[in-house]
Amino acid sequence: MVQHGHLRQSRQAGGAPRPAQGTDSAALTVAGCYVPFTDIGSAVMKMLADTRGIRIDERDKKELTDKFSTMPPHPEVPAALRKLRDAGFRLFTLTDNLLEVQTRQLETGGIVDLFERRFSADGVKHHKPSRQAYGYVEKELGAEPSQFCLIACHTWDTLGAVAAGWQAALIKRAGNDVLGVGPQPQIVGDDLNDVADQLIKRHARRV
């Protein structure tokens, strides 16, 4: 089974960079405090606005959520997903965002039908990279950790997956590369097509 995360273009929305949002969600999880991802995004945007003396209101927060919901996938993603599915991999998603936001993203990108299931950390109230987030998917799909491979372009995401006993593949999007400490991804690629080819070569016979 292959999980895909962060396959959308890294366009910043409303002035709130997603890396900061992901780091804050992980920090809140470690602190034992669950906050929906959209609320974290709004809080990060307000924090950044406050540092610049900019006023924001509820319309700005709604616009941020709308932009998150309509970010397009990277150009190679649809064909690479089909390649993995045709090779026999079962595809699902696991996002820190709310399920309705994720579903809208996938529908906007025309790739929603390529996934067997869609999961949100909101279902277990623990953001990635907490063990509970990955365990939630394992329980729902009735599979062992070693049967999963997470694909992401954030090192904190692959760190959590490998620590949970999953395999992981890191996509080196612009400004991102392997972190040389901690659990390492088994596969590293320049884009999803590269990662898909490596996965198929490595695992297709076992699917």
N, C-alpha and C positions, 0 to 999 in steps of 0.2 A: 504494500500500500504506500502511496506517495502523497504527502501533504505539501501543498503549495502555499506559500505566504509571501506577501510583499512583491508581487509580480507587476504591480501597477507602476506607472511612471512617477518618479519622485518629485513631482511638481509640488511646491510649497503652497499651502492653502491658508489664506487669511493671515499670513505672517507667522504661523506656528510650525516650526520644523518638526517633522515626524520623529527624527532621532531623539530629540528632547522629550517628546511625548512618550516614546517607548521606554526611555530611561526612567521617567517619572512613574510610569505605570508599574515597572519592576520594583522601584523603590517603595511604592505604596504597598505592593504585595508583600515584600519582605517585612514591612512594618505591620502587617496583619490588617491592612485597611483596603477593602475593595471599593473602587470608584469606577463607574462606567467610562469607557475610553473617550466617548464624546465629551463627557464632563471634564476629563483631564485635558483634552484638546482645548476646550474653551478656557480653562484655568491657565494653561500655558500661554495661550494667546493674550489673555488679560495681563499676565505677569510681564510678558514682553512689551505689551502696549504701555503698561505702567512705567517701565524703565525708560520709555521714550516720550512720556508725557502725552500719550495718545488716549483719547476716550473711546471706549467701545460699548455697544449695547446689545440687546437680545437679537437684533437683526444681524449684527456681525457674527454672533455665535451660530445663528441658523445658517448663515452663508458658509461658515467654516464646515459645518456638517454636510451641507449640500455639495461643497467642493470635494470633501472626502468621498462622498457617495458617487461621484461622477468622474473620478480620475481614471483615464483610460489605461489599459494594459500596455506594457512595452510591445513594440511591433512584432517581435518573434514569438510572443507568448501563445497565441491561439494555435498556431501550427505545431509548436513544440508540445503543447498539451495533447493535441490529437495524436501525435507521434507516440507519446507515452501510453495513452489509452489504447491505441491500436496494437501496441507491443504487449498488452495484457496487464498493465498496471492499473490498480484501482485508485482513483483520484478523489481526494477530499480536501477541504480547507479547514484551517484552524486559525482564527483571527482573534486579536485582542479587542477588535471593534464589535459593536452590536451586530447581531445577525441581520437585522433589517438593512443596516448600512452596507454590510458585506454583500448581501444579496443584490442590492441596487448597483453596487460596483460591478459585480459579475454580469448582471443583466445589461448594463450600459456597455460593457466591453464585449458582449456577445459570446461569453464563454460559460455562462451559468450551467448549461446542459452538459458540459464536459465533466462535471464533478458528481460523483455518486452521493456524497453527503457534504453538508456544510456545518461547521461547528464554531462556536464563539466561546471565548473565555468567560463570558457572562453566564454561561450555563452552569459553571462550577464556582463562579465568583472568585477566581484566581487568575491573574494575568500571567502570560508567559514571561519569564522562563521558569515559573514554579512547577514543581513535579506534579501538582494536582491538575494543571491544565492538560498535560500530556496523558496523565492517568485517566482523565475524563473521556478522552477519545478512545483509549484502549478499551475501557469498559463498554462504551457505546458500540464499538465495532467488534468486540469479543475477540481481540487479537493480542498477541504478546508484543512487548516493546521491540523485540528484534525484528518484527515483521514490518516496522514502519521506517520510512525515510522522510525527513522534513527538508523541504527546499526553501531557503530564505536568503535575503540579502543583508541581514543584520547578524553580527556575530553573537549578540546576546541570545538570539533565537536559536541558533545552531548549538551554542553552549548548553542551553537548557535541554534541547532534544537529546544530545549525546549523553549528557549526565543522567537522563531518564532511561537510557538504554536503547534509544532510537539510533538509526543512522541519520546522517545529515549531509546536505549539499549546500555549499555557500556560493551564491552568485555575486561576482565582484562587480557590482554596479559602480558608477562613477563616484570616486572618493571613498571607496570601501575596499578592504582587503582582509586577509586572514589575520586574526589576533594570535600572536605567537605564544600565548599561555592558555592553560586550561584545556578542557576537552576539545578535540579538533574534529572538523568535518571530514568525512571520508572522501568527499568529492568537492572539488573547487572548479568553477567554470566562469567564463566571461559573460555568458548569458544563459537563458533557459534552454536554448537549443543545444548549446555545448553540454550542459548538465544532463539533458535528456539522452544525448548520444552516449555519454559515459555510463549513465544508469542502465540503459538498455544493454550495452556491452557487458556490464558487470553482473546484471541480475536477470536479464530476460529469460534465461533458461530455467530459472527457479519460479517464475511467475505462474 
